[in-house]
């Protein structure tokens, strides 16, 4: 926690791909210990914002702060080690490895024994392995994946594959979690379960989370505050009720203003 | 909330199969029996062939780490065998024993791997393959053109290794010495599959973005894979030269590298056992043509046979075994449910 109350924030952030401006002077923050929704129509710049926060894209101008430290030029893997772990809109998994191995990959951030003692199979390595596996078991249990833990991920249905990625993100209990449409492809029941699981993780660990999501019900269920974006610009920030009833958001989202939000 | 979740009992599926710390007893017995076959049945010639399989197999395991696990293709594993063989040879020339030779082999292989790998590992896998190809050619050229050190293109006789009274100029002893290295190196290679380092390598193979997103520093992991594979290659080459009693540049040229890559692919690049099966197959294949009195047929039919195997078994020999194993598991699971 810090003076501003934001775990991560951007200041006048601009991201350009050639002549296309994907983000234009965006100044937003992820309130520490809260779940923030990122909404907006396609091309609004939600994923670009996530990429900029996690170090997966070059920034043209502006600053990204992590706990008030300027991390704008910090490489993606270093940002991950500093505690910013993300998921992807298109799930990126080790396709022919087991669910367990995929989740354990996320344990990279946990303090590990040296590569040398891993290669030689020294006791420190086996101890670490036990700890990491029990953390994996916890997070698999939480997301209802326990019975699939030894299955190869390429044999799983799409929805479970998404959950495997969420599990990989959560296993190291990172202070900042960035999820890109984690509920895409889930049915209504799956969405409710995922939202429940994320809320539980959040209650247990008090992590800061940003979730890109289209589903208004999911966002309302999960998020304390919502950042609305459109065409690479920040439209507004507020509670889900405030944001979804705002005329600007409704026009951006539905192409018209409605009296009652969905 | 926390306690409630932590106290949930592990479900049966979490507990089985148990994480195997050491290979199952049945595996040990089977491998032991296979390793004992040459001792019981083989005369000198076949013992010599078996020792060659062990030497090549060690190098192939190294390539399996690099190619199968980390997804980086090298066309220089034969050259790294040469690095090990010539490092051992040069140290032996100054009258030093096997222990110092082994250190020199490991040191030289690591050093050369760092020199080749550090500037190039940021390249795409295909470019890396081309760079390793160039390195292999350069290495061979160097061997041929430093005659006073290496014996040049004529090659040079190698002093046998004498370890605890075992003398590698006898095929039986050469086999046993190679086995003494092959067993612990195989255990190291298998152990890598249990480590986070090994998982990091697989992440580089399958999705660099996933690897980066969890905090993996990709160049470091690639370098470790490259150095490990070079060390395995170096030790394999050193044992190979001790077994044959002679070194010459053609033993470590591009053909040797391709030969090892073929062994890894045909055996199944995703497993250590595959590297062994592929090596055995590829070393025994020409011997088989010799046996039926048609050694010249190997050049033609051998290539055809390799290509057919690669096409019919996309996951190599080890893939077939893995498939059978998963079938059995599934059948058992069905029986349990019934």
Interface residues (C-beta under 8 A of the other chain):
Chain A: X54 X56 X76 X77 X78 X80 X81 X85 X86 X87 X88 X92 X93 X94 X95 X96 X97 X101 X104 X105 X106 X107 X108 X109 X112 X115 X118 X119 X120 X121 X125 X126 X128 X129 X132 X133 X137 X138 X140 X141 X142 X146 X147 X148 X149 X150 X168 X172 X200 X203 X204
Chain B: X1 X2 X5 X6 X8 X10 X11 X13 X14 X17 X19 X21 X187 X188 X191 X192 X194 X195 X196 X197 X198 X199 X200 X202 X203 X205 X206 X207 X209 X210 X211 X212 X213 X214 X215 X216 X217 X218 X224 X228 X270
